[in-house]
Structures are given as C-alpha cells and as structure tokens.
C-alpha cells in the first residue's frame, strides 16, 4: 500500500515512488524527497440526489456549484495535489472548454443563491452530505463545502461513513449530496455519471436532451467531436447534474537531488527519460 511504500521511500530503500498523496489511509508527513505532480484522470465531484424536491431545481444545483472555491479547496484541503475543474474532463486536455469557465467570486455566489431562493434569511432546508470516513482529505473538503453552504438558507450536515455504509447510502438514495471520486478514461466518456442508465448516476439525473448530446459526442470524430463536446459542456453547465471539483494528480517522488528535469505523465513516470539528469552521487 501507499503507506508501506512511503516508509520504504523515506528509508531510501526505493528511490522513485508514484503515489496518491491525498489517498485513503495515507498518513502524510515530512519526507526527504522531491515531488513532481502529473495531471491524472481521477475526478473528485459533488453528487446530487435529484429525488430531493429542492435539489431537482437546476438553479439550486448551479448555486451549489458556485459555492465551491475550487482553487482554495485544492490548495488548502487537498495539499495542492489536484487540478481544479468545472467540467468532468481535465483542464490538461486540449478539449477542455476554458472559455466556458466561471471564475469563483462571492458576488457570483450571492447572485446564484438569490436566484435559487436561498439568500433571503428564511427557514433553512436541511441537507445531508455523505463522505467516506477513511479519507481525511475528502472529509475536510466536504466539511468546508458544507460550511460555505450553511451561510445561506441551508443546513448541511456532513456524515462521514465507513466505506460500506457510504456506498450503501448511495445505492439506496439515503443522502442529499455526496463527495464522490471516480477514475475516467482518457477519452473523457463521463456518461456513467450523468446518462440516464449510467452505472454511477446515483442521483437519478435524467434528461433525454443530455443523453442525445452524450451519444453525439461519443459517436463523433475529429473536429466534430470537439464541437459536440462544447455543446455537451454547455448543457452540463446549464443543468449541473453533478458538481466537478478537481482531478487528482499522480505524484512522483524521487530521492532529494537525485534526478532533475523529470516530466512524468499519469501513466508513465519515466516519460522522456532520455532528458533526465541523474546525479548518481545522490541516488
């Protein structure tokens, strides 16, 4: 596991280690080494139960999305080992629609909450946000999201559950929001999350127009695929079936000073190995 590997790395029994530094069960601490992050394809996101009469309102879902200061959340609670995102595809991809992003601001959040009817000092609506307790980074991030939402007409309670209880809560719809994680393929097929028959569509989102856009995107090639993805992201932004937060990075650790100029990718820590500078005296 990552913890055992980290002990071996710290003891310099191994000189290069690929690790998930915000993974479940990992005890972070000081290590004497150099760290380089590579963009990954594992998405952190907020799932939404559309069986809730409040959350079925897309204005409310968009307001919840506006409540997440992704940059601050990643830097503070995920130790910087992730890349913020507003869509279920990585900003490292050339296909990412940067022009559609909406920068975080308190004014934008206030306006979104006002439009959703949640910024009027009225009676608070109680919501439950579930997260698996084994990952302390996710628990901390979920707690921060709840803290911000609770400044409006919401009373969000975070339930940190053991994995089996957490997963059963998703299957049985016993939640309002959940902090989720899933690994996507490099073709950015996220239909499992939001298609009407998606295996990870725990929230019950269903829209035939979205299904059609997903099918058009997956069937298209070349420039037509980029155009179809842009249309799909516009639809996603309008309906906000889930709230993407970030993509986790793959962290490559090497013995301090041993190697320079490494350029790892998520799938290949030795990418462009021929360009590395190896200091044998350090390794």
GUSELO-25281 format. One record per residue: residue number from 1; residue in three letters; chain; x, y, z of N, C-alpha, C in turn. Coordinates in steps of 0.2 Angstrom, whole numbers, plus 5000, padded with zeros to 4 digits. Atoms other than C-alpha are relative to their C-alpha. Layout:
KEDREN num residu chaine n.px n.py n.pz ca.px ca.py ca.pz c.px c.py c.pz
KEDREN NUM    ALA      A    X    Y    Z     X     Y     Z    X    Y    Z
...
% end
This chain:
KEDREN num residu chaine n.px n.py n.pz ca.px ca.py ca.pz c.px c.py c.pz
KEDREN   1    UNK      A 5004 4994 5000  5000  5000  5000 5004 5006 5000
KEDREN   2    UNK      A 4996 4994 5000  5005  5018  4999 5004 5002 5006
KEDREN   3    UNK      A 4997 4998 4994  5009  5020  5017 5007 4996 5001
KEDREN   4    UNK      A 4994 5004 5000  5021  5005  5016 5005 5002 4995
KEDREN   5    UNK      A 4995 4997 5005  5029  5012  5000 5003 5006 5003
KEDREN   6    UNK      A 4997 4993 4998  5031  5029  5008 5005 4998 5006
KEDREN   7    UNK      A 4995 5002 4995  5040  5021  5023 5007 4998 4997
KEDREN   8    UNK      A 4994 5002 5004  5052  5012  5011 5003 5005 4996
KEDREN   9    UNK      A 4997 4994 5004  5055  5028  5001 5003 5004 5005
KEDREN  10    UNK      A 4996 4996 4995  5059  5038  5017 5006 4997 5002
KEDREN  11    UNK      A 4994 5004 4998  5071  5024  5022 5005 5000 4994
KEDREN  12    UNK      A 4996 5000 5006  5078  5026  5004 5002 4993 4998
KEDREN  13    UNK      A 5000 5006 5003  5075  5008  5001 4998 5000 4992
KEDREN  14    UNK      A 5002 4999 5007  5067  5014  4985 5002 5007 4998
KEDREN  15    UNK      A 4998 4993 5002  5072  5030  4975 4995 5003 4996
KEDREN  16    UNK      A 5005 4997 5003  5057  5033  4965 4993 4997 5001
KEDREN  17    UNK      A 5006 5003 4998  5039  5031  4970 4994 5004 4997
KEDREN  18    UNK      A 5006 4997 5002  5022  5035  4962 4995 4999 5005
KEDREN  19    UNK      A 5004 5000 4994  5010  5040  4975 4994 5004 4999
KEDREN  20    UNK      A 5006 4995 4999  4992  5047  4978 5001 5003 5007
KEDREN  21    UNK      A 4998 4997 4993  4997  5059  4992 4994 5003 5003
KEDREN  22    UNK      A 5007 4998 4996  4978  5063  4996 4996 4993 5000
KEDREN  23    UNK      A 5004 5007 5001  4973  5044  4995 4998 4998 5007
KEDREN  24    UNK      A 5003 5003 4994  4963  5034  5008 5006 4997 5004
KEDREN  25    UNK      A 4996 5004 4995  4973  5028  5023 5007 5003 5000
KEDREN  26    UNK      A 4993 4998 5000  4989  5038  5019 5001 5005 5005
KEDREN  27    UNK      A 4998 4995 4995  4997  5047  5033 5005 5004 4998
KEDREN  28    UNK      A 4995 4996 5002  5005  5062  5027 5005 5003 5005
KEDREN  29    UNK      A 4995 4998 4996  5021  5069  5034 5006 5003 4996
KEDREN  30    UNK      A 4994 4998 5004  5038  5076  5030 5003 4994 4997
KEDREN  31    UNK      A 4996 5005 5003  5048  5066  5018 5006 5004 4996
KEDREN  32    UNK      A 4994 4997 5003  5065  5070  5012 5001 4998 4992
KEDREN  33    UNK      A 5000 5001 5007  5062  5070  4993 4998 5005 4996
KEDREN  34    UNK      A 5003 4996 5004  5057  5079  4978 4994 4998 4997
KEDREN  35    UNK      A 5007 5002 5002  5039  5079  4972 4999 5003 4993
KEDREN  36    UNK      A 5002 4997 5006  5033  5081  4954 4993 4997 4999
KEDREN  37    UNK      A 5007 5003 5002  5014  5080  4950 4999 5000 4993
KEDREN  38    UNK      A 5002 5001 5007  5007  5074  4934 4992 5000 5000
KEDREN  39    UNK      A 5007 4999 5000  4989  5078  4929 4997 4993 4999
KEDREN  40    UNK      A 5003 5007 5000  4978  5062  4932 4993 5001 4997
KEDREN  41    UNK      A 5006 5001 5002  4961  5056  4927 4994 4998 5005
KEDREN  42    UNK      A 5004 5002 4994  4953  5053  4944 4996 5007 5002
KEDREN  43    UNK      A 5005 4994 4998  4938  5066  4947 4998 4999 5007
KEDREN  44    UNK      A 5003 4999 4993  4933  5072  4964 4994 5005 4998
KEDREN  45    UNK      A 5006 4996 5002  4915  5079  4962 4995 4999 5006
KEDREN  46    UNK      A 5006 5000 4996  4899  5083  4972 4994 4997 4997
KEDREN  47    UNK      A 5006 5003 5003  4885  5071  4968 4994 5003 5003
KEDREN  48    UNK      A 5006 4997 4998  4867  5077  4970 4994 4995 4999
KEDREN  49    UNK      A 5006 5005 5000  4851  5067  4974 4994 5004 4997
KEDREN  50    UNK      A 5005 4996 5003  4838  5074  4962 4993 4997 5002
KEDREN  51    UNK      A 5007 5002 4997  4824  5065  4972 4998 5005 5005
KEDREN  52    UNK      A 5001 4995 4995  4826  5079  4984 4996 5006 4996
KEDREN  53    UNK      A 5004 4995 5003  4812  5092  4980 5004 5007 4999
KEDREN  54    UNK      A 4997 4994 5001  4824  5106  4982 5006 5000 4995
KEDREN  55    UNK      A 4994 5001 5004  4839  5099  4973 4998 4998 4992
KEDREN  56    UNK      A 5002 5001 5007  4828  5095  4957 5000 5006 4996
KEDREN  57    UNK      A 5000 4993 5003  4829  5114  4954 5007 5001 4997
KEDREN  58    UNK      A 4993 4999 5003  4844  5117  4942 5003 5006 5003
KEDREN  59    UNK      A 4997 4994 4997  4846  5134  4949 5003 4999 5007
KEDREN  60    UNK      A 4997 5002 4994  4849  5127  4966 5007 4996 4999
KEDREN  61    UNK      A 4994 5004 5001  4862  5114  4959 5005 5005 4997
KEDREN  62    UNK      A 4995 4996 5002  4871  5128  4950 5002 5005 5005
KEDREN  63    UNK      A 4998 4996 4994  4871  5139  4966 5005 4996 5004
KEDREN  64    UNK      A 4996 5004 4996  4879  5124  4975 5007 5000 4996
KEDREN  65    UNK      A 4994 5000 5004  4892  5123  4961 5004 5007 5001
KEDREN  66    UNK      A 4997 4993 4999  4896  5142  4963 5003 5001 5007
KEDREN  67    UNK      A 4997 5000 4993  4899  5139  4982 5007 4997 5001
KEDREN  68    UNK      A 4993 5004 4999  4915  5129  4979 5005 5004 4997
KEDREN  69    UNK      A 4993 4997 5002  4931  5139  4978 5005 4995 4999
KEDREN  70    UNK      A 4996 5006 5002  4940  5126  4969 5007 5001 5002
KEDREN  71    UNK      A 4993 4999 4999  4957  5134  4970 5002 5000 5007
KEDREN  72    UNK      A 4999 5000 4993  4956  5137  4988 5000 4993 5003
KEDREN  73    UNK      A 5001 5006 4997  4949  5120  4992 5006 4995 4998
KEDREN  74    UNK      A 4994 5004 5002  4963  5111  4982 5006 5002 5004
KEDREN  75    UNK      A 4994 4998 4997  4977  5121  4989 5000 4999 5008
KEDREN  76    UNK      A 5000 5001 4993  4971  5120  5007 4998 4993 5003
KEDREN  77    UNK      A 5003 5007 4998  4962  5103  5009 5003 4994 4997
KEDREN  78    UNK      A 4997 5005 5004  4970  5093  4995 5007 5001 4999
KEDREN  79    UNK      A 4992 4999 5000  4988  5099  4998 5002 5002 4993
KEDREN  80    UNK      A 4997 4998 5006  4989  5106  4981 5001 4994 4995
KEDREN  81    UNK      A 4999 5006 5005  4989  5088  4973 4994 4999 4996
KEDREN  82    UNK      A 5006 5001 5005  4975  5091  4961 4999 5006 4996
KEDREN  83    UNK      A 5001 4995 5005  4969  5102  4947 4993 5002 5000
KEDREN  84    UNK      A 5007 4999 4999  4953  5111  4949 4997 5000 4993
KEDREN  85    UNK      A 5004 5000 5006  4939  5109  4936 4993 5001 5001
KEDREN  86    UNK      A 5007 4999 5000  4922  5114  4932 4996 4995 4996
KEDREN  87    UNK      A 5003 5005 5004  4918  5100  4920 5003 4993 5001
KEDREN  88    UNK      A 4997 5007 4999  4921  5081  4920 5005 4998 4995
KEDREN  89    UNK      A 4994 5002 5004  4936  5082  4909 5006 5005 5003
KEDREN  90    UNK      A 4995 4996 4997  4953  5088  4914 5002 5006 4996
KEDREN  91    UNK      A 4998 4994 5003  4959  5105  4911 5007 4999 4996
KEDREN  92    UNK      A 4994 5002 5003  4975  5097  4905 4999 4998 4993
KEDREN  93    UNK      A 5002 5002 5006  4966  5091  4890 4999 5006 4995
KEDREN  94    UNK      A 5001 4995 5005  4966  5101  4874 4993 5002 4998
KEDREN  95    UNK      A 5007 4999 5001  4947  5099  4873 4997 5003 5005
KEDREN  96    UNK      A 5003 4997 4995  4944  5107  4889 4997 5007 4998
KEDREN  97    UNK      A 5003 4994 5002  4932  5122  4887 5001 5006 5005
KEDREN  98    UNK      A 4998 4995 4996  4941  5135  4896 4996 5007 5000
KEDREN  99    UNK      A 5004 4994 5002  4931  5149  4888 4993 5000 5004
KEDREN 100    UNK      A 5007 5001 4997  4915  5142  4897 5001 5001 5008
KEDREN 101    UNK      A 4999 5000 4993  4923  5143  4915 4997 5006 5003
KEDREN 102    UNK      A 5002 4994 4996  4915  5155  4928 5004 5000 5006
KEDREN 103    UNK      A 4996 5000 4994  4928  5161  4940 4996 5001 5006
KEDREN 104    UNK      A 5003 4999 4994  4924  5160  4958 5000 5007 5003
KEDREN 105    UNK      A 5000 4993 4996  4918  5176  4967 4994 5000 5005
KEDREN 106    UNK      A 5006 4999 4995  4907  5180  4982 4994 5003 4997
KEDREN 107    UNK      A 5006 4997 5004  4896  5191  4971 4997 4995 4996
KEDREN 108    UNK      A 5003 5005 5004  4893  5177  4959 4996 4995 5004
KEDREN 109    UNK      A 5003 5005 4996  4889  5165  4973 4994 5003 5003
KEDREN 110    UNK      A 5006 4996 4997  4877  5178  4981 4995 5000 4995
KEDREN 111    UNK      A 5005 4999 5005  4868  5181  4965 4997 4993 4998
KEDREN 112    UNK      A 5002 5007 5002  4867  5162  4961 4995 4998 5006
KEDREN 113    UNK      A 5004 5002 4994  4860  5159  4979 4993 5004 5000
KEDREN 114    UNK      A 5006 4995 5000  4847  5174  4977 4996 4997 4994
KEDREN 115    UNK      A 5004 5003 5006  4841  5166  4960 4997 4994 5002
KEDREN 116    UNK      A 5003 5007 4997  4839  5149  4969 4995 5001 5006
KEDREN 117    UNK      A 5005 4999 4994  4829  5157  4983 5003 4998 5006
KEDREN 118    UNK      A 4997 5002 4994  4842  5153  4996 5004 5005 5003
KEDREN 119    UNK      A 4996 4995 4998  4849  5170  5000 4995 5006 5003
KEDREN 120    UNK      A 5005 4995 4998  4834  5178  5009 4999 5000 5008
KEDREN 121    UNK      A 5000 5000 4992  4837  5174  5028 4994 4996 5002
KEDREN 122    UNK      A 5006 5004 4998  4822  5162  5028 5002 4993 5003
KEDREN 123    UNK      A 4999 5006 4997  4820  5145  5035 5005 4996 4997
KEDREN 124    UNK      A 4995 5004 5003  4834  5133  5032 4998 4994 4998
KEDREN 125    UNK      A 5002 5007 5002  4832  5117  5022 5006 4996 5002
KEDREN 126    UNK      A 4995 5004 4997  4842  5103  5030 5002 4995 4994
KEDREN 127    UNK      A 4997 5004 5005  4853  5093  5018 5006 4995 5004
KEDREN 128    UNK      A 4994 5004 4997  4865  5078  5022 5005 4999 4994
KEDREN 129    UNK      A 4994 5001 5005  4882  5077  5013 5004 4994 5003
KEDREN 130    UNK      A 4997 5006 4997  4889  5060  5015 5007 4999 4996
KEDREN 131    UNK      A 4993 5000 5002  4908  5056  5013 5003 4994 5003
KEDREN 132    UNK      A 4997 5006 4997  4918  5040  5016 5006 5003 5005
KEDREN 133    UNK      A 4996 4998 4994  4927  5042  5033 5007 4998 4999
KEDREN 134    UNK      A 4993 5002 5000  4943  5033  5028 5004 5005 4997
KEDREN 135    UNK      A 4996 4995 5003  4949  5048  5018 4999 5007 5003
KEDREN 136    UNK      A 5000 4993 4996  4953  5063  5029 5000 5006 4996
KEDREN 137    UNK      A 5000 4994 5005  4956  5074  5014 4993 5002 4998
KEDREN 138    UNK      A 5007 4999 5003  4939  5071  5007 4995 5003 5006
KEDREN 139    UNK      A 5004 4997 4995  4931  5074  5024 5001 5007 5002
KEDREN 140    UNK      A 4998 4993 4998  4940  5090  5027 4997 5004 4994
KEDREN 141    UNK      A 5002 4996 5006  4935  5096  5009 4992 5000 5001
KEDREN 142    UNK      A 5007 5000 4999  4917  5091  5012 4997 5004 5005
KEDREN 143    UNK      A 5002 4996 4994  4916  5100  5029 5001 5007 4998
KEDREN 144    UNK      A 5000 4993 5003  4922  5116  5020 4995 5002 4996
KEDREN 145    UNK      A 5006 4998 5004  4909  5115  5007 4994 5001 5004
KEDREN 146    UNK      A 5006 5000 4996  4896  5112  5020 5000 5007 5004
KEDREN 147    UNK      A 5000 4994 4996  4902  5127  5030 4998 5006 4995
KEDREN 148    UNK      A 5002 4994 5004  4900  5139  5015 4993 5000 4998
KEDREN 149    UNK      A 5007 5001 5002  4883  5132  5010 4996 5002 5006
KEDREN 150    UNK      A 5004 4998 4994  4877  5135  5028 5000 5007 5002
KEDREN 151    UNK      A 5000 4993 5000  4880  5153  5026 4993 5003 4997
KEDREN 152    UNK      A 5006 4998 5003  4864  5153  5016 4994 4997 5003
KEDREN 153    UNK      A 5006 5003 4997  4847  5146  5018 5000 4992 5000
KEDREN 154    UNK      A 4999 5008 5000  4854  5128  5020 5003 4998 5007
KEDREN 155    UNK      A 4996 5003 4994  4859  5117  5035 5002 4994 4998
KEDREN 156    UNK      A 4997 5006 5002  4871  5105  5028 5004 4996 5005
KEDREN 157    UNK      A 4997 5004 4996  4876  5091  5039 5005 4995 4997
KEDREN 158    UNK      A 4995 5004 5003  4892  5081  5035 4999 4993 5003
KEDREN 159    UNK      A 5000 5007 4997  4890  5062  5038 5006 4996 4997
KEDREN 160    UNK      A 4994 5004 5002  4907  5053  5037 4999 4993 5002
KEDREN 161    UNK      A 5002 5007 4999  4903  5035  5035 5005 4995 4998
KEDREN 162    UNK      A 4996 5005 5002  4913  5019  5034 4998 4998 4992
KEDREN 163    UNK      A 5001 5001 5007  4915  5014  5015 4994 4996 4999
KEDREN 164    UNK      A 5006 5004 5002  4902  5000  5015 4993 5004 5001
KEDREN 165    UNK      A 5006 4997 4998  4889  5011  5024 4999 5006 4995
KEDREN 166    UNK      A 5000 4994 5005  4894  5026  5012 4997 4997 4993
KEDREN 167    UNK      A 5002 5003 5007  4892  5015  4996 4992 4998 5000
KEDREN 168    UNK      A 5007 5002 4999  4875  5008  5003 4995 5006 5000
KEDREN 169    UNK      A 5004 4994 5000  4869  5026  5006 4999 5002 4993
KEDREN 170    UNK      A 5001 4998 5007  4872  5030  4988 4995 4996 4996
KEDREN 171    UNK      A 5004 5005 5004  4864  5014  4981 4992 5001 5002
KEDREN 172    UNK      A 5007 5000 4998  4848  5017  4992 4998 5007 5000
KEDREN 173    UNK      A 5003 4993 5001  4847  5036  4989 4999 5003 5007
KEDREN 174    UNK      A 5000 4998 4993  4850  5039  5008 5005 5006 5001
KEDREN 175    UNK      A 4995 4994 5000  4859  5056  5005 4996 5006 4996
KEDREN 176    UNK      A 5002 4995 5004  4856  5073  4998 5006 5002 4995
KEDREN 177    UNK      A 4994 4998 5004  4874  5077  4992 5005 4994 5002
KEDREN 178    UNK      A 4995 5005 4998  4889  5065  4992 5007 5003 4997
KEDREN 179    UNK      A 4993 4999 5002  4908  5068  4990 5002 4994 4996
KEDREN 180    UNK      A 4999 5006 5004  4912  5056  4976 5007 5000 4996
KEDREN 181    UNK      A 4993 5001 5003  4928  5050  4967 4999 4995 4995
KEDREN 182    UNK      A 5000 5006 5005  4929  5040  4950 5006 5002 4995
KEDREN 183    UNK      A 4994 4999 5005  4943  5037  4938 4997 5000 4993
KEDREN 184    UNK      A 5003 5000 5007  4938  5042  4920 5006 4998 4995
KEDREN 185    UNK      A 4995 5002 5005  4946  5036  4904 5003 5006 4996
KEDREN 186    UNK      A 4997 4995 5004  4957  5047  4893 4996 5003 4995
KEDREN 187    UNK      A 5004 4997 5006  4943  5049  4880 4994 5004 5003
KEDREN 188    UNK      A 5004 4996 4996  4933  5058  4894 4993 4998 4999
KEDREN 189    UNK      A 5007 5003 5001  4917  5047  4892 4998 5001 5008
KEDREN 190    UNK      A 5003 5000 4993  4908  5053  4908 4993 4998 5000
KEDREN 191    UNK      A 5007 5001 5000  4891  5046  4903 4998 4995 5006
KEDREN 192    UNK      A 5002 5004 4994  4892  5034  4918 4998 5004 5006
KEDREN 193    UNK      A 5002 4995 4995  4890  5049  4929 4993 5003 4999
KEDREN 194    UNK      A 5006 4996 5001  4875  5058  4921 4995 4997 4994
KEDREN 195    UNK      A 5005 5003 5005  4867  5047  4907 4995 4996 5004
KEDREN 196    UNK      A 5006 5003 4997  4850  5040  4911 5001 4993 5003
KEDREN 197    UNK      A 4998 5007 4997  4857  5022  4913 5007 5000 5002
KEDREN 198    UNK      A 4993 5000 4998  4874  5027  4919 5001 4996 5007
KEDREN 199    UNK      A 4999 5004 4994  4881  5015  4932 5002 5004 5006
KEDREN 200    UNK      A 4998 4996 4995  4887  5029  4943 4995 5006 5001
KEDREN 201    UNK      A 5005 4995 5000  4871  5040  4941 4996 4999 5006
KEDREN 202    UNK      A 5004 5001 4994  4866  5038  4959 4995 5005 5001
KEDREN 203    UNK      A 5005 4995 4999  4857  5054  4959 4994 5000 4996
KEDREN 204    UNK      A 5006 5001 5004  4844  5049  4946 4999 5006 4995
KEDREN 205    UNK      A 5001 4995 5005  4848  5063  4934 4997 4997 4993
KEDREN 206    UNK      A 5002 5003 5006  4838  5060  4918 4998 5006 4996
KEDREN 207    UNK      A 5003 4995 5005  4836  5072  4903 5002 4997 4993
KEDREN 208    UNK      A 4999 5003 5007  4834  5065  4885 5004 5004 4996
KEDREN 209    UNK      A 4996 4996 5004  4842  5080  4878 5008 4999 5001
KEDREN 210    UNK      A 4993 5001 4998  4858  5077  4888 5002 4993 4997
KEDREN 211    UNK      A 4998 5007 5003  4858  5058  4883 5001 5001 4993
KEDREN 212    UNK      A 4999 5000 5007  4857  5063  4865 5007 5004 4999
KEDREN 213    UNK      A 4993 4997 5001  4872  5075  4867 5005 4996 5002
KEDREN 214    UNK      A 4994 5005 4999  4882  5062  4875 5001 4995 4995
KEDREN 215    UNK      A 5000 5004 5006  4878  5050  4861 5004 5003 4994
KEDREN 216    UNK      A 4997 4996 5006  4883  5063  4848 5007 5001 5001
KEDREN 217    UNK      A 4993 5000 4999  4899  5066  4857 5004 4994 4999
KEDREN 218    UNK      A 4996 5007 5000  4904  5048  4859 5001 4997 4993
KEDREN 219    UNK      A 5000 5002 5007  4900  5045  4841 5004 5004 4995
KEDREN 220    UNK      A 4997 4995 5005  4909  5060  4833 5008 4998 5000
KEDREN 221    UNK      A 4993 5001 5001  4927  5060  4827 5003 5007 4998
KEDREN 222    UNK      A 4996 4994 5003  4940  5074  4824 4997 5007 5003
KEDREN 223    UNK      A 5002 4994 4998  4934  5092  4824 4992 5000 5002
KEDREN 224    UNK      A 5008 5001 4998  4915  5086  4825 5000 4998 5008
KEDREN 225    UNK      A 5000 5002 4993  4920  5078  4842 5001 5006 5005
KEDREN 226    UNK      A 4999 4994 4996  4926  5094  4849 4994 5005 5000
KEDREN 227    UNK      A 5006 4996 5001  4911  5104  4843 4994 4996 5005
KEDREN 228    UNK      A 5005 5004 4996  4900  5090  4851 5001 5001 5007
KEDREN 229    UNK      A 4998 5000 4993  4909  5091  4867 4999 5007 5003
KEDREN 230    UNK      A 5002 4993 4998  4907  5110  4868 4993 5001 5001
KEDREN 231    UNK      A 5008 5000 4999  4888  5108  4866 4998 4996 5006
KEDREN 232    UNK      A 5002 5004 4994  4888  5094  4879 5002 5004 5007
KEDREN 233    UNK      A 4998 4996 4994  4898  5106  4891 4995 5005 5002
KEDREN 234    UNK      A 5005 4995 5000  4886  5120  4888 4993 4997 5004
KEDREN 235    UNK      A 5006 5003 4997  4871  5108  4893 5002 4998 5007
KEDREN 236    UNK      A 4998 5002 4993  4881  5102  4908 5000 5006 5004
KEDREN 237    UNK      A 4999 4994 4996  4884  5119  4914 4993 5003 5002
KEDREN 238    UNK      A 5007 4997 4999  4865  5124  4912 4997 4995 5005
KEDREN 239    UNK      A 5004 5005 4996  4859  5108  4921 5003 4998 5006
KEDREN 240    UNK      A 4996 5002 4994  4873  5104  4933 4998 4994 5004
KEDREN 241    UNK      A 5002 5006 4997  4869  5086  4936 5004 4998 5006
KEDREN 242    UNK      A 4995 5001 4994  4885  5084  4947 5004 5007 5000
KEDREN 243    UNK      A 4996 4994 4999  4897  5097  4953 5008 4998 5000
KEDREN 244    UNK      A 4993 5002 5000  4915  5093  4947 5004 5005 5005
KEDREN 245    UNK      A 4995 4996 4996  4929  5099  4959 5007 5000 4998
KEDREN 246    UNK      A 4993 5000 5003  4946  5093  4953 5001 4993 4998
KEDREN 247    UNK      A 4997 5006 5001  4956  5080  4946 5006 4999 5004
KEDREN 248    UNK      A 4994 5002 4996  4969  5071  4957 5006 5000 4996
KEDREN 249    UNK      A 4993 5001 5004  4987  5072  4952 5003 4993 5002
KEDREN 250    UNK      A 4995 5006 4998  4999  5057  4952 5006 5003 5002
KEDREN 251    UNK      A 4994 4997 4998  5014  5062  4962 5006 4995 5000
KEDREN 252    UNK      A 4994 5004 5001  5031  5056  4958 5005 5002 5004
KEDREN 253    UNK      A 4995 4998 4995  5043  5056  4972 5007 4997 4998
KEDREN 254    UNK      A 4993 5003 5001  5062  5054  4970 5004 5002 5005
KEDREN 255    UNK      A 4996 4999 4995  5076  5054  4982 5003 5008 4999
KEDREN 256    UNK      A 4998 4993 5001  5081  5073  4985 5006 5001 4996
KEDREN 257    UNK      A 4994 4998 5004  5093  5079  4972 5003 4995 4996
KEDREN 258    UNK      A 4997 5005 5004  5095  5063  4963 4998 5000 4993
KEDREN 259    UNK      A 5002 4999 5007  5086  5067  4947 4997 5007 4999
KEDREN 260    UNK      A 5003 4994 5002  5082  5083  4938 4996 5000 4994
KEDREN 261    UNK      A 5003 4999 5006  5071  5089  4924 4995 4994 4998
KEDREN 262    UNK      A 5005 5006 5001  5058  5074  4926 4994 5003 4997
KEDREN 263    UNK      A 5006 4998 5003  5042  5076  4916 4995 4994 4999
KEDREN 264    UNK      A 5004 5006 5000  5031  5062  4921 4993 5001 4998
KEDREN 265    UNK      A 5007 5000 5001  5013  5058  4915 4997 4995 5005
KEDREN 266    UNK      A 5003 5005 4995  5000  5049  4925 5001 4993 4998
KEDREN 267    UNK      A 4999 5007 5002  5003  5033  4915 5007 4998 4999
KEDREN 268    UNK      A 4993 5002 5001  5022  5034  4913 5004 5005 5004
KEDREN 269    UNK      A 4995 4996 4996  5033  5041  4927 5007 5001 4997
KEDREN 270    UNK      A 4993 4999 5003  5048  5039  4916 4999 5003 4993
KEDREN 271    UNK      A 5001 4997 5007  5041  5049  4901 5006 5005 4999
KEDREN 272    UNK      A 4995 4996 5003  5055  5057  4891 5006 4999 5005
KEDREN 273    UNK      A 4994 5002 4996  5068  5048  4902 5007 5002 4997
KEDREN 274    UNK      A 4993 4998 5004  5082  5052  4889 5002 5007 5002
KEDREN 275    UNK      A 4999 4993 4998  5080  5070  4895 5002 5001 5008
KEDREN 276    UNK      A 4999 4999 4992  5083  5067  4914 5007 5001 5001
KEDREN 277    UNK      A 4993 5000 4997  5098  5072  4923 5001 4996 5006
KEDREN 278    UNK      A 5000 5004 4995  5103  5059  4935 5007 5001 5004
KEDREN 279    UNK      A 4994 4999 4995  5115  5063  4950 5002 4994 5004
KEDREN 280    UNK      A 4999 5006 4997  5122  5047  4954 5003 5000 5007
KEDREN 281    UNK      A 4997 4999 4993  5131  5053  4970 4994 5001 5005
KEDREN 282    UNK      A 5006 4999 4995  5113  5057  4977 4996 4994 5000
KEDREN 283    UNK      A 5005 5005 5001  5104  5042  4971 5003 4993 5003
% end
